[in-house]
Amino acid sequence: MTQTHHGVDREQPWRDDEVMRGRVLVLTDNPIARAIETIATAVGHQVVVVPEDDGGPSLASLSVRAGDAVVLCDHDAPDAPAWLRDALASEASYVAMMASRRRAEGLLADLEAEHVPGLAKLHVPAGHDLGGKGPGEIALSVVAEIVAEAHGRPGGPMRGAR
């Protein structure tokens, strides 16, 4: 797509055409989940936040499909283990869980010992390593990882990328 600027046709660095994006399905409403909702919506994703972890809707009831991202924002939520296993077994393209690096190592070891399928698509801890600590910064790192994965990119700086 080109645009004219002072009579010169130039290629736009962005796209205006509609691109199919998967949904972002988030378990447990908290400040990070709300920030993910805001940022993911801004980049064109439909977001579903399941606010209560009280045996509410199962992941299967949301009809997960290829291209969808599933993000567990509370690893201590009672429904988190079932959601995680369902997400890994689903067609979701991206599955992530908020966790410390130490907690993530233990979780991965447990899931590997149980031979849980789909572990290759699990991102734990969730997000890119941006160094952020606040909910908005953490959410930005998660949405950046979702976008990078959707485009088959590793993420990281544009400077020096080829």
DRENKETOR-646953 format. One record per residue (C-alpha): x, y, z; residue in three letters. Coordinates in Angstrom, 1 decimal. Layout:
N
<site><xx>X</xx><yy>Y</yy><zz>Z</zz><resn>ALA</resn></site>
...
***
This chain:
162
<site><xx>0.0</xx><yy>0.0</yy><zz>0.0</zz><resn>MET</resn></site>
<site><xx>1.3</xx><yy>3.4</yy><zz>-0.9</zz><resn>THR</resn></site>
<site><xx>0.6</xx><yy>6.9</yy><zz>0.4</zz><resn>GLN</resn></site>
<site><xx>1.4</xx><yy>10.2</yy><zz>-1.2</zz><resn>THR</resn></site>
<site><xx>3.4</xx><yy>12.7</yy><zz>0.8</zz><resn>HIS</resn></site>
<site><xx>4.3</xx><yy>16.0</yy><zz>-1.0</zz><resn>HIS</resn></site>
<site><xx>3.6</xx><yy>14.4</yy><zz>-4.3</zz><resn>GLY</resn></site>
<site><xx>5.9</xx><yy>11.4</yy><zz>-3.7</zz><resn>VAL</resn></site>
<site><xx>4.5</xx><yy>7.9</yy><zz>-3.5</zz><resn>ASP</resn></site>
<site><xx>6.0</xx><yy>6.0</yy><zz>-0.5</zz><resn>ARG</resn></site>
<site><xx>5.4</xx><yy>2.5</yy><zz>0.8</zz><resn>GLU</resn></site>
<site><xx>3.5</xx><yy>2.6</yy><zz>4.2</zz><resn>GLN</resn></site>
<site><xx>5.3</xx><yy>0.7</yy><zz>7.0</zz><resn>PRO</resn></site>
<site><xx>1.9</xx><yy>-0.5</yy><zz>8.3</zz><resn>TRP</resn></site>
<site><xx>-1.2</xx><yy>-2.2</yy><zz>6.9</zz><resn>ARG</resn></site>
<site><xx>-4.7</xx><yy>-0.9</yy><zz>6.8</zz><resn>ASP</resn></site>
<site><xx>-6.3</xx><yy>-4.0</yy><zz>5.5</zz><resn>ASP</resn></site>
<site><xx>-8.1</xx><yy>-6.4</yy><zz>7.8</zz><resn>GLU</resn></site>
<site><xx>-5.9</xx><yy>-9.2</yy><zz>9.1</zz><resn>VAL</resn></site>
<site><xx>-7.4</xx><yy>-12.3</yy><zz>10.7</zz><resn>MET</resn></site>
<site><xx>-6.3</xx><yy>-12.5</yy><zz>14.4</zz><resn>ARG</resn></site>
<site><xx>-7.0</xx><yy>-15.1</yy><zz>16.9</zz><resn>GLY</resn></site>
<site><xx>-8.7</xx><yy>-14.3</yy><zz>20.2</zz><resn>ARG</resn></site>
<site><xx>-6.9</xx><yy>-13.8</yy><zz>23.5</zz><resn>VAL</resn></site>
<site><xx>-8.5</xx><yy>-15.9</yy><zz>26.2</zz><resn>LEU</resn></site>
<site><xx>-7.5</xx><yy>-14.9</yy><zz>29.7</zz><resn>VAL</resn></site>
<site><xx>-8.2</xx><yy>-16.7</yy><zz>33.0</zz><resn>LEU</resn></site>
<site><xx>-8.8</xx><yy>-14.6</yy><zz>36.1</zz><resn>THR</resn></site>
<site><xx>-9.5</xx><yy>-10.9</yy><zz>36.2</zz><resn>ASP</resn></site>
<site><xx>-6.7</xx><yy>-9.0</yy><zz>37.8</zz><resn>ASN</resn></site>
<site><xx>-4.6</xx><yy>-5.9</yy><zz>36.8</zz><resn>PRO</resn></site>
<site><xx>-2.4</xx><yy>-7.8</yy><zz>34.4</zz><resn>ILE</resn></site>
<site><xx>-5.5</xx><yy>-9.4</yy><zz>32.7</zz><resn>ALA</resn></site>
<site><xx>-7.1</xx><yy>-6.0</yy><zz>32.3</zz><resn>ARG</resn></site>
<site><xx>-3.9</xx><yy>-4.5</yy><zz>30.8</zz><resn>ALA</resn></site>
<site><xx>-3.6</xx><yy>-7.5</yy><zz>28.4</zz><resn>ILE</resn></site>
<site><xx>-7.2</xx><yy>-6.8</yy><zz>27.4</zz><resn>GLU</resn></site>
<site><xx>-6.5</xx><yy>-3.1</yy><zz>26.7</zz><resn>THR</resn></site>
<site><xx>-3.2</xx><yy>-3.8</yy><zz>24.7</zz><resn>ILE</resn></site>
<site><xx>-4.4</xx><yy>-6.8</yy><zz>22.8</zz><resn>ALA</resn></site>
<site><xx>-7.6</xx><yy>-5.0</yy><zz>21.8</zz><resn>THR</resn></site>
<site><xx>-5.6</xx><yy>-2.1</yy><zz>20.6</zz><resn>ALA</resn></site>
<site><xx>-3.6</xx><yy>-4.4</yy><zz>18.3</zz><resn>VAL</resn></site>
<site><xx>-6.8</xx><yy>-5.9</yy><zz>16.9</zz><resn>GLY</resn></site>
<site><xx>-7.5</xx><yy>-9.0</yy><zz>19.0</zz><resn>HIS</resn></site>
<site><xx>-10.9</xx><yy>-9.9</yy><zz>20.5</zz><resn>GLN</resn></site>
<site><xx>-10.2</xx><yy>-10.6</yy><zz>24.2</zz><resn>VAL</resn></site>
<site><xx>-12.3</xx><yy>-12.8</yy><zz>26.5</zz><resn>VAL</resn></site>
<site><xx>-11.4</xx><yy>-12.4</yy><zz>30.2</zz><resn>VAL</resn></site>
<site><xx>-13.0</xx><yy>-15.0</yy><zz>32.5</zz><resn>VAL</resn></site>
<site><xx>-13.3</xx><yy>-12.9</yy><zz>35.7</zz><resn>PRO</resn></site>
<site><xx>-14.0</xx><yy>-15.5</yy><zz>38.4</zz><resn>GLU</resn></site>
<site><xx>-12.2</xx><yy>-18.7</yy><zz>39.0</zz><resn>ASP</resn></site>
<site><xx>-15.1</xx><yy>-20.3</yy><zz>40.6</zz><resn>ASP</resn></site>
<site><xx>-15.7</xx><yy>-23.3</yy><zz>38.5</zz><resn>GLY</resn></site>
<site><xx>-17.2</xx><yy>-21.0</yy><zz>35.8</zz><resn>GLY</resn></site>
<site><xx>-16.9</xx><yy>-21.6</yy><zz>32.1</zz><resn>PRO</resn></site>
<site><xx>-14.4</xx><yy>-24.2</yy><zz>31.1</zz><resn>SER</resn></site>
<site><xx>-11.9</xx><yy>-23.5</yy><zz>28.4</zz><resn>LEU</resn></site>
<site><xx>-13.7</xx><yy>-26.0</yy><zz>26.1</zz><resn>ALA</resn></site>
<site><xx>-16.9</xx><yy>-23.9</yy><zz>26.4</zz><resn>SER</resn></site>
<site><xx>-15.0</xx><yy>-21.1</yy><zz>24.7</zz><resn>LEU</resn></site>
<site><xx>-14.4</xx><yy>-23.2</yy><zz>21.5</zz><resn>SER</resn></site>
<site><xx>-10.7</xx><yy>-22.6</yy><zz>21.3</zz><resn>VAL</resn></site>
<site><xx>-9.4</xx><yy>-22.6</yy><zz>17.7</zz><resn>ARG</resn></site>
<site><xx>-6.1</xx><yy>-22.3</yy><zz>15.9</zz><resn>ALA</resn></site>
<site><xx>-4.7</xx><yy>-18.8</yy><zz>16.2</zz><resn>GLY</resn></site>
<site><xx>-6.2</xx><yy>-18.3</yy><zz>19.6</zz><resn>ASP</resn></site>
<site><xx>-3.9</xx><yy>-17.4</yy><zz>22.6</zz><resn>ALA</resn></site>
<site><xx>-4.7</xx><yy>-18.7</yy><zz>26.1</zz><resn>VAL</resn></site>
<site><xx>-3.1</xx><yy>-16.7</yy><zz>29.0</zz><resn>VAL</resn></site>
<site><xx>-3.4</xx><yy>-17.8</yy><zz>32.6</zz><resn>LEU</resn></site>
<site><xx>-2.8</xx><yy>-14.7</yy><zz>34.8</zz><resn>CYS</resn></site>
<site><xx>-3.0</xx><yy>-16.5</yy><zz>38.1</zz><resn>ASP</resn></site>
<site><xx>-1.2</xx><yy>-19.8</yy><zz>38.5</zz><resn>HIS</resn></site>
<site><xx>-2.7</xx><yy>-20.2</yy><zz>42.0</zz><resn>ASP</resn></site>
<site><xx>-6.3</xx><yy>-20.1</yy><zz>40.7</zz><resn>ALA</resn></site>
<site><xx>-8.2</xx><yy>-23.3</yy><zz>41.5</zz><resn>PRO</resn></site>
<site><xx>-9.1</xx><yy>-23.8</yy><zz>37.8</zz><resn>ASP</resn></site>
<site><xx>-5.6</xx><yy>-23.0</yy><zz>36.5</zz><resn>ALA</resn></site>
<site><xx>-4.4</xx><yy>-26.7</yy><zz>36.2</zz><resn>PRO</resn></site>
<site><xx>-7.4</xx><yy>-27.8</yy><zz>34.3</zz><resn>ALA</resn></site>
<site><xx>-7.3</xx><yy>-24.7</yy><zz>32.0</zz><resn>TRP</resn></site>
<site><xx>-3.6</xx><yy>-25.3</yy><zz>31.4</zz><resn>LEU</resn></site>
<site><xx>-4.1</xx><yy>-28.9</yy><zz>30.4</zz><resn>ARG</resn></site>
<site><xx>-7.1</xx><yy>-28.1</yy><zz>28.3</zz><resn>ASP</resn></site>
<site><xx>-5.2</xx><yy>-25.2</yy><zz>26.6</zz><resn>ALA</resn></site>
<site><xx>-2.3</xx><yy>-27.5</yy><zz>25.8</zz><resn>LEU</resn></site>
<site><xx>-4.6</xx><yy>-30.1</yy><zz>24.3</zz><resn>ALA</resn></site>
<site><xx>-6.6</xx><yy>-27.6</yy><zz>22.3</zz><resn>SER</resn></site>
<site><xx>-5.9</xx><yy>-26.0</yy><zz>18.9</zz><resn>GLU</resn></site>
<site><xx>-4.7</xx><yy>-22.8</yy><zz>20.6</zz><resn>ALA</resn></site>
<site><xx>-1.5</xx><yy>-21.5</yy><zz>18.9</zz><resn>SER</resn></site>
<site><xx>-0.1</xx><yy>-19.9</yy><zz>22.1</zz><resn>TYR</resn></site>
<site><xx>-0.5</xx><yy>-20.9</yy><zz>25.7</zz><resn>VAL</resn></site>
<site><xx>1.1</xx><yy>-19.0</yy><zz>28.5</zz><resn>ALA</resn></site>
<site><xx>1.1</xx><yy>-18.8</yy><zz>32.3</zz><resn>MET</resn></site>
<site><xx>2.3</xx><yy>-16.1</yy><zz>34.7</zz><resn>MET</resn></site>
<site><xx>4.9</xx><yy>-17.6</yy><zz>37.0</zz><resn>ALA</resn></site>
<site><xx>8.3</xx><yy>-16.9</yy><zz>38.5</zz><resn>SER</resn></site>
<site><xx>11.2</xx><yy>-18.6</yy><zz>36.8</zz><resn>ARG</resn></site>
<site><xx>11.5</xx><yy>-21.0</yy><zz>39.7</zz><resn>ARG</resn></site>
<site><xx>7.8</xx><yy>-21.8</yy><zz>39.7</zz><resn>ARG</resn></site>
<site><xx>8.0</xx><yy>-22.3</yy><zz>35.9</zz><resn>ALA</resn></site>
<site><xx>10.8</xx><yy>-24.8</yy><zz>36.2</zz><resn>GLU</resn></site>
<site><xx>8.8</xx><yy>-26.9</yy><zz>38.7</zz><resn>GLY</resn></site>
<site><xx>5.6</xx><yy>-26.7</yy><zz>36.6</zz><resn>LEU</resn></site>
<site><xx>7.4</xx><yy>-27.8</yy><zz>33.5</zz><resn>LEU</resn></site>
<site><xx>9.1</xx><yy>-30.7</yy><zz>35.3</zz><resn>ALA</resn></site>
<site><xx>5.7</xx><yy>-31.8</yy><zz>36.6</zz><resn>ASP</resn></site>
<site><xx>4.0</xx><yy>-31.6</yy><zz>33.2</zz><resn>LEU</resn></site>
<site><xx>6.9</xx><yy>-33.4</yy><zz>31.5</zz><resn>GLU</resn></site>
<site><xx>6.7</xx><yy>-36.2</yy><zz>34.1</zz><resn>ALA</resn></site>
<site><xx>3.0</xx><yy>-36.5</yy><zz>33.4</zz><resn>GLU</resn></site>
<site><xx>3.6</xx><yy>-36.6</yy><zz>29.6</zz><resn>HIS</resn></site>
<site><xx>1.2</xx><yy>-33.8</yy><zz>29.0</zz><resn>VAL</resn></site>
<site><xx>0.8</xx><yy>-33.2</yy><zz>25.3</zz><resn>PRO</resn></site>
<site><xx>1.3</xx><yy>-29.8</yy><zz>23.7</zz><resn>GLY</resn></site>
<site><xx>4.2</xx><yy>-28.6</yy><zz>25.9</zz><resn>LEU</resn></site>
<site><xx>6.1</xx><yy>-27.1</yy><zz>22.9</zz><resn>ALA</resn></site>
<site><xx>3.5</xx><yy>-24.3</yy><zz>22.7</zz><resn>LYS</resn></site>
<site><xx>3.7</xx><yy>-23.5</yy><zz>26.5</zz><resn>LEU</resn></site>
<site><xx>5.3</xx><yy>-20.1</yy><zz>27.4</zz><resn>HIS</resn></site>
<site><xx>6.1</xx><yy>-20.0</yy><zz>31.1</zz><resn>VAL</resn></site>
<site><xx>7.0</xx><yy>-17.6</yy><zz>32.4</zz><resn>PRO</resn></site>
<site><xx>4.8</xx><yy>-15.7</yy><zz>29.9</zz><resn>ALA</resn></site>
<site><xx>6.0</xx><yy>-12.8</yy><zz>27.8</zz><resn>GLY</resn></site>
<site><xx>9.2</xx><yy>-11.3</yy><zz>26.5</zz><resn>HIS</resn></site>
<site><xx>12.0</xx><yy>-10.3</yy><zz>28.9</zz><resn>ASP</resn></site>
<site><xx>11.5</xx><yy>-6.5</yy><zz>28.9</zz><resn>LEU</resn></site>
<site><xx>12.4</xx><yy>-6.0</yy><zz>32.5</zz><resn>GLY</resn></site>
<site><xx>9.0</xx><yy>-4.5</yy><zz>33.4</zz><resn>GLY</resn></site>
<site><xx>7.5</xx><yy>-5.1</yy><zz>36.8</zz><resn>LYS</resn></site>
<site><xx>4.1</xx><yy>-3.3</yy><zz>36.7</zz><resn>GLY</resn></site>
<site><xx>0.9</xx><yy>-4.9</yy><zz>35.3</zz><resn>PRO</resn></site>
<site><xx>1.0</xx><yy>-2.8</yy><zz>32.1</zz><resn>GLY</resn></site>
<site><xx>4.6</xx><yy>-3.6</yy><zz>31.4</zz><resn>GLU</resn></site>
<site><xx>4.0</xx><yy>-7.3</yy><zz>32.0</zz><resn>ILE</resn></site>
<site><xx>0.9</xx><yy>-7.2</yy><zz>29.8</zz><resn>ALA</resn></site>
<site><xx>2.9</xx><yy>-5.4</yy><zz>27.1</zz><resn>LEU</resn></site>
<site><xx>5.5</xx><yy>-8.2</yy><zz>27.2</zz><resn>SER</resn></site>
<site><xx>2.8</xx><yy>-10.9</yy><zz>26.9</zz><resn>VAL</resn></site>
<site><xx>1.0</xx><yy>-9.3</yy><zz>24.0</zz><resn>VAL</resn></site>
<site><xx>4.4</xx><yy>-8.6</yy><zz>22.3</zz><resn>ALA</resn></site>
<site><xx>5.1</xx><yy>-12.4</yy><zz>22.6</zz><resn>GLU</resn></site>
<site><xx>1.6</xx><yy>-13.2</yy><zz>21.2</zz><resn>ILE</resn></site>
<site><xx>2.2</xx><yy>-10.9</yy><zz>18.2</zz><resn>VAL</resn></site>
<site><xx>5.7</xx><yy>-12.3</yy><zz>17.6</zz><resn>ALA</resn></site>
<site><xx>4.5</xx><yy>-15.9</yy><zz>17.7</zz><resn>GLU</resn></site>
<site><xx>1.6</xx><yy>-15.1</yy><zz>15.3</zz><resn>ALA</resn></site>
<site><xx>4.1</xx><yy>-13.8</yy><zz>12.8</zz><resn>HIS</resn></site>
<site><xx>6.7</xx><yy>-16.5</yy><zz>13.4</zz><resn>GLY</resn></site>
<site><xx>9.2</xx><yy>-14.1</yy><zz>14.8</zz><resn>ARG</resn></site>
<site><xx>11.4</xx><yy>-14.4</yy><zz>17.9</zz><resn>PRO</resn></site>
<site><xx>10.8</xx><yy>-10.8</yy><zz>19.1</zz><resn>GLY</resn></site>
<site><xx>13.7</xx><yy>-8.6</yy><zz>20.1</zz><resn>GLY</resn></site>
<site><xx>15.1</xx><yy>-5.3</yy><zz>18.8</zz><resn>PRO</resn></site>
<site><xx>14.5</xx><yy>-4.3</yy><zz>15.2</zz><resn>MET</resn></site>
<site><xx>18.0</xx><yy>-2.8</yy><zz>15.2</zz><resn>ARG</resn></site>
<site><xx>20.3</xx><yy>-5.2</yy><zz>13.4</zz><resn>GLY</resn></site>
<site><xx>17.4</xx><yy>-7.6</yy><zz>12.6</zz><resn>ALA</resn></site>
<site><xx>17.3</xx><yy>-9.1</yy><zz>9.1</zz><resn>ARG</resn></site>
***
